[in-house]
Amino acid sequence: MEVIIVRDEDEAGEIYAQCVADLVSVKLDAVLGLATGSSPLVAYRHLANLVVEKSIDISQVRGFALDEYIGLPLSHPESYHSVIQRTVVEPLGLNSENVHVPGDTLAGAPLSDGTRMAAGVAYDRAIAAAGGVDIQILGIGTDGHVGFNEPGSSLASGTRIKTLAEQTRIDNARFFDDDVTKVPTHCITQGIGTIMRARHLVLLAFGAGKAEAVAETVEGGVSAFCPASALQMHPHATIIVDEDAAFRLRHKDYYRYAYAHKPAWQGI
Ligand code: GLP
């Protein structure tokens, strides 16, 4: 696990964009794991700029999103289907047929629709059939969730239906006119086991509100209580945080020292 403490979100975005550009230069049909939330936006923006600046051909790049609300029509501006279209597919110029969102054929269907269970299994199969995710970008919830894997999620879980924690609904109410009652209660999310199969995990966290979750993730015990702590078991996980989100880390000096002395050829 590598922890990179950046001066601001832009530096984090540049690091992610360069990492994806390096991958696409050797694998035209790279598979990107995509996340919603505000944290990855700067990374997508920098990647979109780099694609134009360096004329990178990303027409064959494929994508799999982490999660989706249940109960919102696909056309709802806050369905993750819409968010991924708006923040990733369109600005990057990806082929939308190559980009998938869990249960996207079922997003508007009621929770009682049992075919959703099958949708989770089918999604994990589709990721495997694509050869697996190369780089998975992740944000983190204030309670340590990744995707929508709330505390208590099995660290071996596959894509499935989950009930959102009240705190997550409160945190996400800002996307729903600050009205928590408009935030769906359920979701379909890649499991922690699914996420852990990606070859490289890049988690971004900014701001003091994430400091506790970041400290639990990086320096706490590995526990379903903080699902993101599973990243400690991943052979290639990069945690990129700003000073505020790094505030509660005890080994900040070492992380800074290690990054400053990193051989240039190593990449992230
Ligand atoms: C939602 C998403 C997560 C995201 C989290 C944090 O719950 N499902 O994937 O990491 O929000 O979002 P933000 O980056 O806006 O703080």
Boltz pocket constraint, residues with backbone or C-beta under 6 A from the ligand:
constraints:
  - pocket:
      binder: B
      contacts: [[A, 35], [A, 36], [A, 37], [A, 38], [A, 39], [A, 40], [A, 66], [A, 67], [A, 138], [A, 139], [A, 140], [A, 141], [A, 142], [A, 145], [A, 146], [A, 147], [A, 148], [A, 168], [A, 172], [A, 204]]
      max_distance: 6.0
